[in-house]
Amino acid sequence: MSEPLAYHLTWTAYGRWLSGDERGWVDRKQAGIQAFDAEREDRMRERMSESAVTFDTVQREIIERTILEHCGIRGWELRALNVRPQHVHLVVCGNASPEVMMDQFKAWCSRRLSDAARLVERVAKNAGRRKWFTEGGSTKWINAERYLEEAVDYVMNRQ
């Protein structure tokens, strides 16, 4: 398999797309998009350790700035970025796997969001929000120029 041109990464704010969701959801043990399952969604909501997150304008700016800065530090090329109130989409080129990229973006964004929320003291870190994003996310490989153009258009114009 040839090296990808870029990756389309997507992840959601904590608690905003639970297993069982009516929009469909992914089960790592089963192929394809799974159907709505109200009981499963209720069980997932009950298991949440914190309230669901909706990013405000300031938080969205923090996420955007952090991703831009991290791309600069790592030498990754950001082709498109759209930080929404409940999820993040981006198209990025670089010398790391998409999973590593997504993990680093989420970790640094979480740190900056916690700093902005003044969760910097030891007690506050233990008592404050620990989860800004859901676990995992989508990591799509982009292997064709046309797909790259469509992914950039989707991220920038169709959210």
Secondary structure, 3 states (H helix, E strand, C coil): CCCCCEEEEEEEECCCCCCCCCCCEECCCCCCEECCCHHHHHHHHHHCCCCCCCCCHHHHHHHHHHHHHHHHHHCCEEEEEEECCCEEEEEEECCCCHHHHHHHHHHHHHHHHHHHCCCCCHHHHHHCCCCCECCCCEEEEECCHHHHHHHHHHHHHCC
